[in-house]
Amino acid sequence: MKKLAFAVLAASLFSFNFTNAQEKDNKTTTEFKNWQVRLRGVGVIPSESATIGAIGGDVAISNNFIPELDFTYFFTKNIAAELILGTTKHDVHTKGSNLSPIGGPTSADVNLGSVYLLPPTLTLQYHFYAGKVFKPYVGAGVNYTIFYNVKSGPVVKDVKYDNAFGYAFQAGFDLMITDKYFINVDAKKVFLNTDVTVDASNLATGLSIPAKVDINPLLLGFGVGMKF
């Protein structure tokens, strides 16, 4: 009888300890902070090309370095959505355009001034947990770019850019400093093209130059973040 009572007591203690351990594991797995915010410095590096009507040639778009703010919401421990907010200015000119029909050289670079881009990008992310410190992730999503504050430069009369949708892929990682604060490294590739219309009627009567421009920037970011 004593042996039976001892066996029942031992089984009860084992069951209690196993249940507590399982609850602790479940708590660790399911508990996470839903929100995090990052402030990053981002290098914007276009990989540009263009098909330009009338005068031909190609396009050159300058690089830039900008501040960027992003917010991430975690639906689960691994699945999250990130929204990035930032704006960037770029100088634009053609390369090797043929201006001979209007009395210019057969190969010339045409200054098309500058333009600002506002490219909010929403990505769906998967976060891996390689340990308590190193937390890599990958993501993919959509981009909508608004072109504004266009300065046409000293050569042509006006330049018009069409706002456009694009898509994005990303990879990065967080390095946890504390449970709340972390360092972030992030890379995004945005595939974006736009229709551009150059009003060159000041150079030749009725001259309008259409172009299809691929911008396709690479965004390389480094910054800090906070979970809450």
N, C-alpha and C positions, 0 to 999 in steps of 0.2 A: 504493500500500500504506500509506504514511504517512497519507494522507488518510482511508483506511478505519479505521485504528487510532485516529486522532484522533476520528472520528465515533463509534466504539464507546465510547471513553473518555468523551466528552461525554454520550452517552446514558446510560451507567452512572451518572455523577455526577448527572444530572438525575433518574434513577429513584431513586437513594439519597436525594437531598434531598426529593423528593416523598413518599417513604415515611416519612421522619422527620417531615415536616410533618403528614402524615395521622395518624401515631401520636400526635403531640403534641396534635392537635385532638381525637382520640378520647379521649385521657387526660383532657383538660379537660372533655369532654362527660360522661364516665362517672364521674369522681371527684366525690364529694360526701359530706358528713357525714350519716349516717343520722338522728341524733337532734338535737333542739333543745328547750330548755326556756325558758319565759317566766314572768315574774312581772309581773302587771298589776294596776292599780287599775281597777275596773269599776263604772260606773254602771248600776244595774238600774232600768228604767223600765217598769212594767207598763202595758199598754193594756187595761184591765179592763172587763168587762161581765158581767151576770148575769141569769138568769131565776130569780126567787125565788118559791117557793110561799107560800101563806097570807097573808103580809104584803106581798108585792110590793116594788116599789122596785128600786134598782140597788145596785152595790157600789163601794166605793172602797178601793184598795190603795196603801199608801205606797211611795215610791221609796226606794232605798238605794244606798250606795256601799260596795263590799267589796273585799278583796284576793282575787286569783284566781291559781291555779297551773295551767299547762297543759304537756303534753308532746306533741311532734310527732315522728312517725317517717316518714322518707322511704323509700318503696319504690323510687322512681326519682328522678331530679333534679327532676321536675315533680309527681309524684303522692305525696301524703302523707296520713296520718291524724292527727288532733288529738284529744286527750282533755282536757277542761277540768274542773277541780276547784275548787269554791268553795261557800260556803253563805251564805244571805242571810235577814235577818229583815224581816218586813213587818207593819205595823199594818193592821187590816181593820175596816171598818164599812159598814153599809148606808146608802143614801141614799133619802130620800123614802118610807120604808116606812109602811104603813097599820096603826097599832096600835089603831085604834078597837074592833075586836072584843074586845080585852082591856082596854078602858077607857083607852087612850092616845090621842094625837093622830092625825090622819089622815095626817100627813106628818112623819116623824121619822127621824133617823139613829140606828142601833142599833150601839153599840160591841161588836164581836165579838172584841176582844182582839188577840192577835198570833200569828204562826206563823213557824217557820223552814222554809226550803226548801233541800234538797240536790239540785241538778239536774245530775248528771254528764251531759255531752254529748259525743258522739263524731261527728266530721265527717270526711268524705273531701274532700281539698283538691286543687286544681290550682294550681301555682305558676308564674307567668310570670317571665321573666328580661329585664326592660327595660334592664338594665345591671348594673354591678358593685355599685351602691349601692342602687338602688330595686328592690324585689322584691315586687310585688303578688300577691295570691292570692284565690281564691274557694272556697267550700265548701258542702256540704250534708250533713245527717246526722240522727241520732236523739237524743232526750233522754228520760231517765227521772227524774221528780221525786219525791222523798220528802219528805213533810210531817211535821215532828216538833216536839216541844217546844211544843205548842199551849197558849196561855193564853187562856181563853174570855172574859176581861174581867169587868166588874162587873154586867152586865145578864142574860145567859143562863147556863144551867147548864153547858153543854158545847158544843163545836164539833168536828166530825169532818171531816177532809179525806181523800179517797181518793188514794193515790199514782197517778201517771198517766204514760203515754208521750206524747211530743210529737215534733215535728220542727223542725229548725233550718236556717237559711241564714246564711251569713256572707260578709264581704268585708273585706279588710285589706291591710296592706303592712308589710314590714320595711325599715328603713333601716340599712344596714350601716355600723357605726363602724369595725370591723376585720374581718378574715376570720372572727373568732370571735364577736364581740359585736355586738348590734344593738338598735335601738329599734323598738317595734312599736305599730301602731295597728290596732284591730280592732273591727268591728261585727257583732253577731249579732241575728237576729230569731228568737225561739223561739215556736212556736205550741203552746200548752198550755192544756188545760181540765181541770177536776176537778169531781167531784160532792161537794157539801158538805151535811152534815146538822147543823142547829142544834137542840140539845135545849133548848127553852124551857119545860120542864115546871114550872119554878119560877115562871113567869108565869101559866100556865094549865095545868090538869091535862091531861097527855097531849099537850101541844103540841110537835110536831116539825116543823121547817121545812126542807124540802128546797130545794136550789139547785144550778143548773148554772152554773159560773163559768168564764169565759174570762179567762186571765191575760195571755197573749201578750206577754211582756216584750221590750223592746229592751235589749240589752247593749252598752254603749259602753266600750271598754277602751283603756288606754294603759300601756305598760310597757317593760321591757327583757328581752332574751333572750340565750341563749348556745347556740352550736352545738358538738356534740361527737360 
